[in-house]
């Protein structure tokens, strides 16, 4: 079984490597302004507190990038993602080195911690509200294989969704498969977003759509999250979004045209253009559409389904519905896991912080 899974994973990698050879290469490493570069140099020493065995690390969120409504990034918790080669070995070493980072699960051993990590679609384990020197951090641990699969296939849109937005890469060990998957994730986000957008739109609306993909269907956006979260992210990070997506947008100039000076954009919304984008959507999204169309009990070929969707006037709604399903599933499973991984007291404190942000945003509206 393990050999079959390994073969499946390698086949997926080979498929997307072949696809990327037909697309211009883009970089997920942002050119950083001095303030963020200074922050990066300040956070790097903290990584020495953790065991070896990490192949990719990035920081994200309001603790790194300025967001509207936040006076300073220094007031916010720093969110990190560690991509581990072998999560079981890594957790074993980390429990020994940093036992207080974990909830009661540490007493059950690293096998139990890893089993909880692998529960649900996102396959990520978070330790939250961890004091590190003069900072408070939250860090998630995901296996290299699960990380790449989510970037390519959007199994959960959990980690891949965070990488639709600007992030601060802290450790990058020149892993070819990870680099390829990061690039493909940006292309997938753009294809999906264009299917959700009308013929004419603005550059800001495009980035808002890209940033919103991983929040669609998340039940926490109804209660527990700042209602203006996506707008707050985009409005203060326009230059970062442009740096991230401009090469991808320009590579699809046959289908979309964005004037980066005026901020106005137009796209081809013909059935052939829609079919082009649909064919390049991640596997989980396509399979969800196929499953939805197969509710009548009849056999349907994926190619026929995508062609029919391209001619459907509600094509964008079909795509949006499947994105919401993916996100909804992972948001529920991660919330359940959060009670176990954070413990009762940290869960209450973390939830209270989220609700407080939501109430502040409601009071401003």
N, C-alpha and C positions, 0 to 999 in steps of 0.2 A: 504494500500500500504506500509506504514511504517513497519507494522508487517511483511509483506511478505519480504521486504528488510532485516529486522533484522534476519528473519529465514534463508534467503539465505546466509547472512554473517556468521551466526553461523554454518551453514552446511559446508561452505568452511573451516572454522577454524577446525571443527571436522575431515574433510577429511584429512587435512594436519597434524593434530596431530597424526592421525592413521598412516600416512606415515612415520612421523619422528620416531615413536616408532620402526620402522624396520631399522633405520639408526643411527649410532653413533652420540652422541651429540657433537656439536662443539660450540666454543665461538666466538662471534664477537667483544669481548673486547680485544684489543691488549695489550700485555706487552710492556709498553712504555719505550723508552730510557729516560735518565734524562732530556735532553733538552726539549722533548715534555711534560714530566710530569711537568716541571717547567712552560711551556707555559699554560698547563691546569690549574694550580693553579693561574696563572695570569688572565685567562679569566673568571674563575668561579664567581668572585665578580661582573662582568658585568651583569650576569644573574639576579641579584637581582633588576635590573632596570625594569624587566618585570613582568607582573602579574602572579599570580598562575594559575594552570590549565594545566600545561605542564606535560606530562607523559614520554617523552623521548626527549633528546636533543643531537645532535652531531655536531661537527665541521669537515670540510673537505677542501680539496683543498690546493693550494700553500701558503695560509696564515697559514697553520698548519704543513704540511709535506714538506720537502725539495724536490724541483724539479730541474732537470737539466736546466740550463739557468737562474736560479734565484739565485742571490747572497745570499739573506737572506729571511727567511719567514717574518721577521719584516717589509719588504718593501711592503708586499702584503695585500690585504683586507682579513679579516677573514670571511669565509662562515659558516653560522649556519643553522640548520633545527630544528624547534620546532614542536613537535607533540602534538597537543592540544586535550583535551577531548571534549571541546565544542568551536569550532572556533568563533561562533557568540558572546558568552559571553567574550571570550578572547580578541577579537578585540575591543569590547565595552570598556573593561577596559584599553586596551593598547592605544586606541585613546585618552582616557581621560588622561592617564599618560604620553604618548609619542606622542603627536599629530604631531610633526615635522618630525617623522619617515615616515609619510604617504604623498602621493601626494594629489591632489585636491579631491580625493575620500573620504577623511575623512569628508568633508563637506556634503557628501551624507549619512553619517552614517554607522554603522557597518554592517547593512543588505546588503548595496550595496557592501561593501568591501568583505563580505562573498560570495555574489553572484558572484563577479569577481573571487574569489578564486576557486569556484566550476566550473567555465567555463573551458572547455577543459579536456583532458584526465588526465593531471597531478594533477589537483585539489590542487594547491599550490599557495600561495600568497607571493610575495617577496617585502620586503623593502630594498633598496640598498643604498650604499654610506652613511651609517649612522655613524656619529662620536660618539664614546663612549669613554670617557676619552682620553687616548692616542692612541686609535685604531680606525680603520674604519671597519665597519662590513656590511655584507649583510645577512639578515635572512629571511628564508622562513617559512611559517606556513601551516601545513597540518593537517587534522583531523586524529584522531587515526584510524578510520575505513578506510579512503582512503589510509593511510600509509600501513596498513596491507594488504589491497587488492592489492596494487601495488607490494608489496614484494612477495606475493603468486602467483598472476596471471599475473604480468607484463602488467597491463593495459596501462601504459605509459612509463615504464622503466626510469622514471625521478628520483624519489627518490630511487627506487630499484637499478638503475644503479650506483648511487653515492655510494651505499653500497656494490657494487662489488669490490670496492677499499678500501684501509685502511682508516678508519675514527677515529676521537677522540670522544669517548662517554663522554659527560659531565654530563648528568643526566640520570639515569637508575633506574626506580622505581619498578624493579622486576615484570614487567608485563609479565605473562606467555605467552599470545598470541603474544605479540610483540617479545619476545625471540624466540618463535617457528618460526615466520615468517622470522626473520633475518637469522636463521639457514637454512630454506628452500630456501631462496634467494641465499645463497652461493652454495647449491647443484644444484639449477637450472642453475646458471651461469656456473658451471663446466660441467654439462650435455650438455648445448648449445655449450660451447667452444670446447669440444671434438668432437662434430659433425662438427665443422668448421675446425678442424686441421687434418693433414695427419697422417699416421701410426707412423712416427718418427718425433720428434720435440725437442726443448729445453725447459728447465724450464722457461727461460725468455720469449720465444715465447708464452708459455701457459699463463703467467701473462699478456703479451701484449694483447692476445686475450680476456682474461677476462676483462681487463680494457677498451677495445675498444667497448664492446657490446653496451653501452649506447651512443656511438658517431656514430655508423653506421646509415646512413640515416639522420643525423643531417645536415641541409643545412648550418649551421653556420661553419661547418668544411671546407667548400669550400671558405667562405669569412667571416672573423670576429673572427676566432680562430687560435691559434698557430698550424701550420700543424704538428709539432712534439710533440703535447701535450701528446699523449698516451705514446710515447717513453720516454719523459721527466719524466712522472709520474713513470713509471716502473723502469727505470735505477737507480734512487736514492732511491727506496723503495723496493728493492728485498727482504730484510729481513722481512719487514712488510707484503708483499704479502705471503711469505712463512709461517709466523706465522698464517696468516688468513686461508690459504688454505691447509696446510700440513695435518691436521686431516681429512679434507674432501677427499683429494686425496687418503690418505691411506685407507679410508673406502671403496673406489672403486677399491681396488687393484686387483680385479678379471678382471677389464676392462682396467686399466691404471697403468703403472709403471713409477714412476719418481725417478731417482737417484739424491738425493739432494746434493750429493758430487760432481759428475761430471757435473750435470746440464742437463743430457740427459734423454729423455723420449720416451716411446713407448706406444701404445694403441692397443687394439683389434678393428679392423675396419670391422669385419664381419657383415653381415646383422643382426644377433642376437644381437650383441653389439649395433649397431645403433638403433635397435628397442627398446632396453632397455632404451637408452638415450631419444629417441623420446617420449616414454610413460611417461617419468618423466619431460617433458618440461612444463612450465606454460600454463595455460588454454588459454590465449589470443594468444599465439604463435601457439598452436595446432588448435584453431578455425580459425586462419588466413590461415593455411595450408589447412584445410577442405574447407574453402570458395574458395580458389584458385583452388582446384581440382574440385569444383562443378560448375565452370563456364560453363561447357557443358550442364548445365540444368538438369543433372541426379542426383538422390539421391546417396550419398556416405556415408558409415559408417566411423566414425573417426578411428576405429580400422583397417579397410581395408586400409584407406589412409596412416596411419602411417606404416603399413606393406609394402605397395608399395614403400613408401619413403625410407625405410630401404634398399631396394634392388636397389634403383635408384643410379646410379653412381654420380649424381649431388645432392645428399642428402644435402650436406653442403650448396650448393647454394640455395636450397629451404628454408632451415632454415634461412640463412642470409637475403634472400629477405623479409621474414616476420618480422625479427628483424628490418630491415631498415624501413618498413612500420610503425611499432609502434613508433619508434624514430622520424621519419619524422613528423608524426602527432603531437606529443607532442611538438617538437621543434618549429613548426610554431605557435601553440596556445599559448605557453609560451612567444614567442617573441611579439605577439600581445598584450598579457596581460601586458608585461613589459612596454610598452608605457603608459598604464593606471596606473599601480602601482608605477612606478618610476617618471612619469611626463616627459615632453619634455626635459627639461634641463638635468636632471639626466640621461635620456636615451641616449642623445647625448654624455655626458661625459663618461658613462659606455661603450658605443659602441666604442668611440674613444680609450679607454684604451685597448679594445679587439683587435681592428685593429692594434694598435701600437705593441702589442705582436706578432701579425701575421707577420707584416712587419719585425720585428727584426728576427724572425725565418727564413723568406725567405732570408734575407740578409746573414745569416750564412750558408745557403745551396749553 
